[in-house]
Amino acid sequence: MKRIDRLNNDRQIFKALTVALNESHRYSNPSYKSLVNYLNGKDLKTSWGNSWTSKSLFRYL
């Protein structure tokens, strides 16, 4: 993945995570599993082009 593609992918991922966190309950943060399901539901891929797992999201963050 080229650098510009990686930056655009990162922007999309952060926007999606921001939306997911804003939709969560006020006093509890969503789990990694729910965030992973949200990212995979939006068809966002990791920088390697794979689907998200809890471990990959933990490493990414």
Stockholm file with secondary structure:
# STOCKHOLM 1.0

chainA/1-61         MKRIDRLNNDRQIFKALTVALNESHRYSNPSYKSLVNYLNGKDLKTSWGNSWTSKSLFRYL
#=GR chainA/1-61 SS CCHHHHHHHHHHHHHHHHHHHHHSCTTSCCCHHHHHHHHHHTTCCCTTSCCCCHHHHHHHC
#=GC SS_cons        CCHHHHHHHHHHHHHHHHHHHHHSCTTSCCCHHHHHHHHHHTTCCCTTSCCCCHHHHHHHC
//
